[in-house]
Amino acid sequence: MKFQMNITTSYDDVCRFFSADDLKSFYKSHGCDGLEVMPLDNYDPADLEHPIPPEECSLIRSSMVRGVHCCCLGDWMDKDREELIRHYRKDLDYAKWMGAEYVVFHVVQVNDEEGFTYVMQHEDREVLTAAASFINELLEGQDYDFWFLMENLWWPGLNFLSPEDTRYLLERVHYEKKGFMLDTGHFLHTNLDLKTQEEGVDYLNQMLDAHGDLVSYIKGIHLQQSLTGDYVKEWLSTRHELPEDPSERFCKVYEHIFKIDKHEPFTAEGVPAMVQRIQPLYVTYEYITRSREELGKYLDRGKILLMDCQKNKNVL
């Protein structure tokens, strides 16, 4: 069992660290073995016209990278297939170049309007069928040897609400080293009535009970939580208009999403037992933070909680 810290190659993340050695010292001191990287262009505010591509980020060395999180598109099913292939191959090739052990891919279809209204235009099975077809085309003929881990969200697609749908997706993806990245916080968003983290652990264990043998395909966990059902209920009780201006629309949508999906430490007493039950290869503390100091505090809370798991991480 390996423990990762999430990071992007965007300016907001890389500006927190002075050097590669500083970054490594930081995550090691907070109980992590390496990084799960989302490769983004680095737009320095002082030079927005010349972004630094991910492969030129001097902060991140290949020896640090355990996983790569693809820059996933939520609204994709009607987009140009060749452009989608180019978009994702860029991230997969980065993962191969970095020697990543796994990549993460969202299986979801949601547009801005759906995210605002929760009125969905596609059924789960429809999205899973389209996603499996696309994944097969994306990976076919490529010499990748990393784990391809499909992540759940709370929108149409992979959400772990139906074991039959989960198995349906798994059986239709041809890639041999396939599995799932269980995002605990994303799953909690499928139940707006959860009030406490302890209720969240119970809800997750009920899902694991229902999935039976499929649990062995959960090769990774994004360990985080946010209980925002009351926010969503209040949001849905009033009408909201999407701005016409693209930049305003983008900001409004992401402000809303981040109020739902806060990515905070999952510290309920039952979390270690749940992790041990799954026995994943990878556990990523996937947090959204405002500073290096806050990130350190979040990681320490996760490290203390999973200390026994980390002591036994070599059992796999």
LUMZAKE-527038 format. One record per residue (C-alpha): residue number from 1; residue in one letter; chain; x, y, z. Coordinates in steps of 0.02 Angstrom, whole numbers, plus 50000, padded with zeros to 5 digits. Each point is the difference from the previous one (the first is absolute). Layout:
LUMZAKE-527038
+-----+------+-----+-------+-------+-------+
! seq ! type ! mol !    px !    py !    pz !
+-----+------+-----+-------+-------+-------+
! NUM !    A !   A !     X !     Y !     Z !
...
+-----+------+-----+-------+-------+-------+
This chain:
LUMZAKE-527038
+-----+------+-----+-------+-------+-------+
! seq ! type ! mol !    px !    py !    pz !
+-----+------+-----+-------+-------+-------+
!   1 !    M !   A ! 50000 ! 50000 ! 50000 !
!   2 !    K !   A ! 50077 ! 50164 ! 49944 !
!   3 !    F !   A ! 49948 ! 50172 ! 50060 !
!   4 !    Q !   A ! 49998 ! 50152 ! 49886 !
!   5 !    M !   A ! 49972 ! 50187 ! 50009 !
!   6 !    N !   A ! 49907 ! 50080 ! 49856 !
!   7 !    I !   A ! 50077 ! 50145 ! 49907 !
!   8 !    T !   A ! 49981 ! 50088 ! 49833 !
!   9 !    T !   A ! 50133 ! 50083 ! 49893 !
!  10 !    S !   A ! 49900 ! 50163 ! 50002 !
!  11 !    Y !   A ! 50073 ! 50159 ! 50073 !
!  12 !    D !   A ! 49888 ! 49995 ! 50154 !
!  13 !    D !   A ! 50078 ! 49835 ! 50055 !
!  14 !    V !   A ! 50181 ! 50013 ! 49943 !
!  15 !    C !   A ! 50024 ! 50174 ! 50074 !
!  16 !    R !   A ! 49985 ! 49921 ! 50173 !
!  17 !    F !   A ! 50168 ! 49913 ! 49985 !
!  18 !    F !   A ! 50177 ! 50063 ! 49972 !
!  19 !    S !   A ! 50073 ! 49848 ! 49914 !
!  20 !    A !   A ! 49975 ! 49815 ! 49964 !
!  21 !    D !   A ! 50094 ! 49959 ! 50160 !
!  22 !    D !   A ! 49887 ! 50116 ! 50100 !
!  23 !    L !   A ! 49845 ! 49917 ! 49927 !
!  24 !    K !   A ! 50065 ! 49825 ! 50037 !
!  25 !    S !   A ! 50048 ! 50048 ! 50177 !
!  26 !    F !   A ! 49826 ! 50072 ! 50025 !
!  27 !    Y !   A ! 49899 ! 49850 ! 49946 !
!  28 !    K !   A ! 50117 ! 49878 ! 50087 !
!  29 !    S !   A ! 49985 ! 50095 ! 50163 !
!  30 !    H !   A ! 49811 ! 49989 ! 49987 !
!  31 !    G !   A ! 49993 ! 49812 ! 49976 !
!  32 !    C !   A ! 49994 ! 49982 ! 49811 !
!  33 !    D !   A ! 50103 ! 49887 ! 49887 !
!  34 !    G !   A ! 49979 ! 50103 ! 49842 !
!  35 !    L !   A ! 49885 ! 50104 ! 49891 !
!  36 !    E !   A ! 49843 ! 49985 ! 49897 !
!  37 !    V !   A ! 50023 ! 50134 ! 49868 !
!  38 !    M !   A ! 49873 ! 50089 ! 49892 !
!  39 !    P !   A ! 50099 ! 50071 ! 49853 !
!  40 !    L !   A ! 49945 ! 50178 ! 49965 !
!  41 !    D !   A ! 50084 ! 50145 ! 49914 !
!  42 !    N !   A ! 50082 ! 50121 ! 50122 !
!  43 !    Y !   A ! 49939 ! 50177 ! 49967 !
!  44 !    D !   A ! 50112 ! 50114 ! 50100 !
!  45 !    P !   A ! 49901 ! 50162 ! 50035 !
!  46 !    A !   A ! 50155 ! 50097 ! 49950 !
!  47 !    D !   A ! 50006 ! 49918 ! 49828 !
!  48 !    L !   A ! 49830 ! 49934 ! 49947 !
!  49 !    E !   A ! 50048 ! 49992 ! 49817 !
!  50 !    H !   A ! 50132 ! 49865 ! 50025 !
!  51 !    P !   A ! 49930 ! 49857 ! 50105 !
!  52 !    I !   A ! 50120 ! 49864 ! 50057 !
!  53 !    P !   A ! 49942 ! 49828 ! 49942 !
!  54 !    P !   A ! 49993 ! 49860 ! 50130 !
!  55 !    E !   A ! 50150 ! 49906 ! 49932 !
!  56 !    E !   A ! 50108 ! 50154 ! 50032 !
!  57 !    C !   A ! 49951 ! 50016 ! 50183 !
!  58 !    S !   A ! 50167 ! 49987 ! 50090 !
!  59 !    L !   A ! 49913 ! 49973 ! 50167 !
!  60 !    I !   A ! 49941 ! 49824 ! 49960 !
!  61 !    R !   A ! 50121 ! 49858 ! 49967 !
!  62 !    S !   A ! 49947 ! 49834 ! 49930 !
!  63 !    S !   A ! 50059 ! 49912 ! 50158 !
!  64 !    M !   A ! 49867 ! 50095 ! 50098 !
!  65 !    V !   A ! 49853 ! 49954 ! 49890 !
!  66 !    R !   A ! 49890 ! 49852 ! 50046 !
!  67 !    G !   A ! 49845 ! 50050 ! 49903 !
!  68 !    V !   A ! 49936 ! 50123 ! 49870 !
!  69 !    H !   A ! 49825 ! 50069 ! 50006 !
!  70 !    C !   A ! 49937 ! 50037 ! 49824 !
!  71 !    C !   A ! 49930 ! 50173 ! 49968 !
!  72 !    C !   A ! 49825 ! 49931 ! 49979 !
!  73 !    L !   A ! 49858 ! 50080 ! 49904 !
!  74 !    G !   A ! 49827 ! 49993 ! 50077 !
!  75 !    D !   A ! 49901 ! 50042 ! 49843 !
!  76 !    W !   A ! 50077 ! 49894 ! 49862 !
!  77 !    M !   A ! 49877 ! 49880 ! 49918 !
!  78 !    D !   A ! 49957 ! 50119 ! 49857 !
!  79 !    K !   A ! 50178 ! 50062 ! 49975 !
!  80 !    D !   A ! 50115 ! 49959 ! 49854 !
!  81 !    R !   A ! 50073 ! 49826 ! 50028 !
!  82 !    E !   A ! 50172 ! 50037 ! 49926 !
!  83 !    E !   A ! 50019 ! 50155 ! 50109 !
!  84 !    L !   A ! 49953 ! 49899 ! 50153 !
!  85 !    I !   A ! 50128 ! 49866 ! 49957 !
!  86 !    R !   A ! 50136 ! 50133 ! 49981 !
!  87 !    H !   A ! 49949 ! 50081 ! 50164 !
!  88 !    Y !   A ! 50012 ! 49840 ! 50102 !
!  89 !    R !   A ! 50149 ! 49924 ! 49909 !
!  90 !    K !   A ! 50100 ! 50153 ! 50051 !
!  91 !    D !   A ! 49969 ! 49959 ! 50183 !
!  92 !    L !   A ! 50027 ! 49812 ! 49976 !
!  93 !    D !   A ! 50164 ! 50031 ! 49910 !
!  94 !    Y !   A ! 50053 ! 50115 ! 50142 !
!  95 !    A !   A ! 49961 ! 49858 ! 50121 !
!  96 !    K !   A ! 50103 ! 49878 ! 49898 !
!  97 !    W !   A ! 50145 ! 50124 ! 49989 !
!  98 !    M !   A ! 49993 ! 50025 ! 50189 !
!  99 !    G !   A ! 49993 ! 49813 ! 50033 !
! 100 !    A !   A ! 49834 ! 50014 ! 50091 !
! 101 !    E !   A ! 49930 ! 49842 ! 50076 !
! 102 !    Y !   A ! 49820 ! 50052 ! 49970 !
! 103 !    V !   A ! 49891 ! 50129 ! 49915 !
! 104 !    V !   A ! 49829 ! 50065 ! 50052 !
! 105 !    F !   A ! 49856 ! 50026 ! 49879 !
! 106 !    H !   A ! 49828 ! 50072 ! 50041 !
! 107 !    V !   A ! 49853 ! 49901 ! 49930 !
! 108 !    V !   A ! 49866 ! 50133 ! 49995 !
! 109 !    Q !   A ! 49893 ! 50109 ! 49887 !
! 110 !    V !   A ! 49935 ! 50164 ! 50069 !
! 111 !    N !   A ! 49982 ! 50172 ! 49923 !
! 112 !    D !   A ! 49987 ! 50168 ! 50087 !
! 113 !    E !   A ! 49811 ! 50002 ! 50000 !
! 114 !    E !   A ! 49988 ! 49826 ! 50074 !
! 115 !    G !   A ! 50122 ! 50047 ! 50138 !
! 116 !    F !   A ! 49891 ! 50150 ! 50041 !
! 117 !    T !   A ! 49829 ! 49917 ! 49993 !
! 118 !    Y !   A ! 50037 ! 49816 ! 50040 !
! 119 !    V !   A ! 49883 ! 49961 ! 49854 !
! 120 !    M !   A ! 50102 ! 49873 ! 49902 !
! 121 !    Q !   A ! 49991 ! 49969 ! 49813 !
! 122 !    H !   A ! 50080 ! 49826 ! 49999 !
! 123 !    E !   A ! 49975 ! 49838 ! 50095 !
! 124 !    D !   A ! 50148 ! 49916 ! 50086 !
! 125 !    R !   A ! 50002 ! 49852 ! 49882 !
! 126 !    E !   A ! 50003 ! 50115 ! 49848 !
! 127 !    V !   A ! 50153 ! 50090 ! 50067 !
! 128 !    L !   A ! 50086 ! 49837 ! 50048 !
! 129 !    T !   A ! 49975 ! 49929 ! 49826 !
! 130 !    A !   A ! 50072 ! 50155 ! 49918 !
! 131 !    A !   A ! 50144 ! 50010 ! 50124 !
! 132 !    A !   A ! 50051 ! 49818 ! 49976 !
! 133 !    S !   A ! 50001 ! 50023 ! 49811 !
! 134 !    F !   A ! 50107 ! 50156 ! 50016 !
! 135 !    I !   A ! 50120 ! 49922 ! 50125 !
! 136 !    N !   A ! 50027 ! 49851 ! 49886 !
! 137 !    E !   A ! 50040 ! 50114 ! 49854 !
! 138 !    L !   A ! 50113 ! 50108 ! 50108 !
! 139 !    L !   A ! 50105 ! 49854 ! 50063 !
! 140 !    E !   A ! 49996 ! 49884 ! 49850 !
! 141 !    G !   A ! 50169 ! 49973 ! 49919 !
! 142 !    Q !   A ! 50095 ! 50099 ! 50133 !
! 143 !    D !   A ! 50142 ! 49925 ! 50101 !
! 144 !    Y !   A ! 49945 ! 50066 ! 50169 !
! 145 !    D !   A ! 50033 ! 49890 ! 50151 !
! 146 !    F !   A ! 49925 ! 50105 ! 50140 !
! 147 !    W !   A ! 49838 ! 49963 ! 50090 !
! 148 !    F !   A ! 49852 ! 50088 ! 49918 !
! 149 !    L !   A ! 49888 ! 50048 ! 50146 !
! 150 !    M !   A ! 49824 ! 50062 ! 49966 !
! 151 !    E !   A ! 49935 ! 50125 ! 50127 !
! 152 !    N !   A ! 49823 ! 50026 ! 50063 !
! 153 !    L !   A ! 49906 ! 50163 ! 50009 !
! 154 !    W !   A ! 49823 ! 50040 ! 50054 !
! 155 !    W !   A ! 49937 ! 50039 ! 49825 !
! 156 !    P !   A ! 49945 ! 49878 ! 49863 !
! 157 !    G !   A ! 50134 ! 49870 ! 49968 !
! 158 !    L !   A ! 50099 ! 49902 ! 50128 !
! 159 !    N !   A ! 49931 ! 50041 ! 50172 !
! 160 !    F !   A ! 50000 ! 49830 ! 50090 !
! 161 !    L !   A ! 49812 ! 50010 ! 50029 !
! 162 !    S !   A ! 49970 ! 49840 ! 49903 !
! 163 !    P !   A ! 50116 ! 49848 ! 50007 !
! 164 !    E !   A ! 49923 ! 49944 ! 49836 !
! 165 !    D !   A ! 50052 ! 50162 ! 49916 !
! 166 !    T !   A ! 50174 ! 49990 ! 50076 !
! 167 !    R !   A ! 50023 ! 49824 ! 49932 !
! 168 !    Y !   A ! 49928 ! 50054 ! 49832 !
! 169 !    L !   A ! 50137 ! 50131 ! 49981 !
! 170 !    L !   A ! 50139 ! 49886 ! 50059 !
! 171 !    E !   A ! 49953 ! 49861 ! 49880 !
! 172 !    R !   A ! 49996 ! 50117 ! 49850 !
! 173 !    V !   A ! 50171 ! 50078 ! 50025 !
! 174 !    H !   A ! 50128 ! 49891 ! 49911 !
! 175 !    Y !   A ! 50159 ! 50067 ! 50080 !
! 176 !    E !   A ! 50078 ! 49866 ! 50110 !
! 177 !    K !   A ! 50061 ! 50107 ! 50146 !
! 178 !    K !   A ! 49832 ! 50080 ! 50035 !
! 179 !    G !   A ! 49921 ! 50043 ! 50165 !
! 180 !    F !   A ! 49913 ! 50134 ! 50100 !
! 181 !    M !   A ! 50053 ! 50154 ! 50097 !
! 182 !    L !   A ! 49870 ! 50019 ! 50137 !
! 183 !    D !   A ! 49979 ! 50182 ! 50045 !
! 184 !    T !   A ! 49919 ! 49994 ! 50171 !
! 185 !    G !   A ! 49941 ! 50180 ! 49998 !
! 186 !    H !   A ! 49922 ! 49982 ! 49828 !
! 187 !    F !   A ! 49901 ! 49849 ! 50058 !
! 188 !    L !   A ! 49936 ! 50094 ! 50153 !
! 189 !    H !   A ! 49926 ! 50130 ! 49883 !
! 190 !    T !   A ! 49878 ! 49870 ! 49935 !
! 191 !    N !   A ! 49908 ! 50009 ! 50168 !
! 192 !    L !   A ! 49941 ! 50174 ! 50046 !
! 193 !    D !   A ! 49936 ! 49943 ! 50170 !
! 194 !    L !   A ! 50169 ! 49957 ! 50077 !
! 195 !    K !   A ! 50036 ! 50109 ! 50152 !
! 196 !    T !   A ! 50159 ! 49928 ! 50079 !
! 197 !    Q !   A ! 50160 ! 49919 ! 49942 !
! 198 !    E !   A ! 49951 ! 49844 ! 50097 !
! 199 !    E !   A ! 49842 ! 49988 ! 49896 !
! 200 !    G !   A ! 50110 ! 50020 ! 49848 !
! 201 !    V !   A ! 50108 ! 49851 ! 50050 !
! 202 !    D !   A ! 49844 ! 49894 ! 50026 !
! 203 !    Y !   A ! 49935 ! 50052 ! 49829 !
! 204 !    L !   A ! 50165 ! 49953 ! 49918 !
! 205 !    N !   A ! 50003 ! 49831 ! 50087 !
! 206 !    Q !   A ! 49823 ! 49966 ! 49938 !
! 207 !    M !   A ! 50062 ! 50033 ! 49823 !
! 208 !    L !   A ! 50147 ! 49883 ! 50026 !
! 209 !    D !   A ! 49883 ! 49866 ! 50067 !
! 210 !    A !   A ! 49894 ! 50014 ! 49844 !
! 211 !    H !   A ! 50150 ! 49993 ! 49882 !
! 212 !    G !   A ! 50068 ! 49837 ! 50068 !
! 213 !    D !   A ! 50138 ! 49931 ! 49889 !
! 214 !    L !   A ! 50012 ! 50165 ! 49905 !
! 215 !    V !   A ! 50085 ! 50079 ! 50152 !
! 216 !    S !   A ! 50161 ! 49911 ! 49949 !
! 217 !    Y !   A ! 50004 ! 50111 ! 49846 !
! 218 !    I !   A ! 50011 ! 50157 ! 50108 !
! 219 !    K !   A ! 50187 ! 50026 ! 49980 !
! 220 !    G !   A ! 50004 ! 50177 ! 50065 !
! 221 !    I !   A ! 49909 ! 50118 ! 50118 !
! 222 !    H !   A ! 49986 ! 50188 ! 49994 !
! 223 !    L !   A ! 49975 ! 50023 ! 50187 !
! 224 !    Q !   A ! 49901 ! 50158 ! 50034 !
! 225 !    Q !   A ! 49828 ! 50058 ! 50054 !
! 226 !    S !   A ! 49878 ! 50143 ! 50005 !
! 227 !    L !   A ! 49823 ! 49989 ! 50065 !
! 228 !    T !   A ! 49910 ! 50130 ! 49897 !
! 229 !    G !   A ! 49827 ! 49926 ! 49975 !
! 230 !    D !   A ! 49918 ! 50148 ! 50088 !
! 231 !    Y !   A ! 50088 ! 50120 ! 49881 !
! 232 !    V !   A ! 49937 ! 49903 ! 49848 !
! 233 !    K !   A ! 49823 ! 49992 ! 50067 !
! 234 !    E !   A ! 50000 ! 50187 ! 50031 !
! 235 !    W !   A ! 50076 ! 50032 ! 49829 !
! 236 !    L !   A ! 49865 ! 49897 ! 49914 !
! 237 !    S !   A ! 49861 ! 50089 ! 50093 !
! 238 !    T !   A ! 50027 ! 50159 ! 49898 !
! 239 !    R !   A ! 50026 ! 50037 ! 49816 !
! 240 !    H !   A ! 50175 ! 50039 ! 49937 !
! 241 !    E !   A ! 50048 ! 50074 ! 49832 !
! 242 !    L !   A ! 50163 ! 49959 ! 49912 !
! 243 !    P !   A ! 50094 ! 50155 ! 49940 !
! 244 !    E !   A ! 50013 ! 50020 ! 49811 !
! 245 !    D !   A ! 50179 ! 50062 ! 50006 !
! 246 !    P !   A ! 50115 ! 49846 ! 49989 !
! 247 !    S !   A ! 50125 ! 50061 ! 50131 !
! 248 !    E !   A ! 49862 ! 50048 ! 50122 !
! 249 !    R !   A ! 49914 ! 49835 ! 49966 !
! 250 !    F !   A ! 50161 ! 49903 ! 50036 !
! 251 !    C !   A ! 50027 ! 50091 ! 50165 !
! 252 !    K !   A ! 49820 ! 49978 ! 50054 !
! 253 !    V !   A ! 49998 ! 49813 ! 49962 !
! 254 !    Y !   A ! 50163 ! 49965 ! 50090 !
! 255 !    E !   A ! 49951 ! 50105 ! 50149 !
! 256 !    H !   A ! 49844 ! 49892 ! 50014 !
! 257 !    I !   A ! 50093 ! 49835 ! 49976 !
! 258 !    F !   A ! 50130 ! 50043 ! 50132 !
! 259 !    K !   A ! 49861 ! 50038 ! 50125 !
! 260 !    I !   A ! 49938 ! 49823 ! 49972 !
! 261 !    D !   A ! 50167 ! 49910 ! 49986 !
! 262 !    K !   A ! 50115 ! 50078 ! 50130 !
! 263 !    H !   A ! 50129 ! 49860 ! 50013 !
! 264 !    E !   A ! 50033 ! 50008 ! 50187 !
! 265 !    P !   A ! 50080 ! 49867 ! 50114 !
! 266 !    F !   A ! 49895 ! 49845 ! 50035 !
! 267 !    T !   A ! 50030 ! 49975 ! 50186 !
! 268 !    A !   A ! 49858 ! 49888 ! 50059 !
! 269 !    E !   A ! 50052 ! 49859 ! 50116 !
! 270 !    G !   A ! 49945 ! 49866 ! 49876 !
! 271 !    V !   A ! 50107 ! 50062 ! 49855 !
! 272 !    P !   A ! 50156 ! 49893 ! 50037 !
! 273 !    A !   A ! 49896 ! 49840 ! 50008 !
! 274 !    M !   A ! 49916 ! 50045 ! 49836 !
! 275 !    V !   A ! 50168 ! 50028 ! 49916 !
! 276 !    Q !   A ! 50066 ! 49836 ! 50068 !
! 277 !    R !   A ! 49844 ! 49913 ! 49939 !
! 278 !    I !   A ! 50030 ! 50060 ! 49822 !
! 279 !    Q !   A ! 50189 ! 49969 ! 50004 !
! 280 !    P !   A ! 50037 ! 50120 ! 49856 !
! 281 !    L !   A ! 50170 ! 50016 ! 49919 !
! 282 !    Y !   A ! 49992 ! 50189 ! 50013 !
! 283 !    V !   A ! 49925 ! 50126 ! 50121 !
! 284 !    T !   A ! 50005 ! 50183 ! 49949 !
! 285 !    Y !   A ! 49963 ! 50138 ! 50123 !
! 286 !    E !   A ! 49909 ! 50106 ! 49872 !
! 287 !    Y !   A ! 49971 ! 50171 ! 50076 !
! 288 !    I !   A ! 49955 ! 50173 ! 49940 !
! 289 !    T !   A ! 50097 ! 50127 ! 50102 !
! 290 !    R !   A ! 50041 ! 50185 ! 49999 !
! 291 !    S !   A ! 50180 ! 49993 ! 50058 !
! 292 !    R !   A ! 50150 ! 49890 ! 50037 !
! 293 !    E !   A ! 49963 ! 50016 ! 50185 !
! 294 !    E !   A ! 49820 ! 49942 ! 49981 !
! 295 !    L !   A ! 50054 ! 49855 ! 49890 !
! 296 !    G !   A ! 50123 ! 49945 ! 50134 !
! 297 !    K !   A ! 49866 ! 50005 ! 50134 !
! 298 !    Y !   A ! 49880 ! 49899 ! 49892 !
! 299 !    L !   A ! 50133 ! 49870 ! 49962 !
! 300 !    D !   A ! 50045 ! 49982 ! 50183 !
! 301 !    R !   A ! 49818 ! 49967 ! 50044 !
! 302 !    G !   A ! 49994 ! 49863 ! 49870 !
! 303 !    K !   A ! 50170 ! 49929 ! 50050 !
! 304 !    I !   A ! 49953 ! 49983 ! 50182 !
! 305 !    L !   A ! 49836 ! 49915 ! 49957 !
! 306 !    L !   A ! 50079 ! 49872 ! 49885 !
! 307 !    M !   A ! 50160 ! 49973 ! 50099 !
! 308 !    D !   A ! 49967 ! 49814 ! 50024 !
! 309 !    C !   A ! 49963 ! 49978 ! 49815 !
! 310 !    Q !   A ! 50163 ! 50088 ! 49957 !
! 311 !    K !   A ! 50099 ! 49889 ! 50119 !
! 312 !    N !   A ! 49930 ! 49850 ! 49907 !
! 313 !    K !   A ! 50010 ! 50074 ! 49825 !
! 314 !    N !   A ! 50126 ! 49872 ! 49941 !
! 315 !    V !   A ! 49881 ! 49853 ! 50024 !
! 316 !    L !   A ! 49953 ! 50017 ! 49818 !
+-----+------+-----+-------+-------+-------+
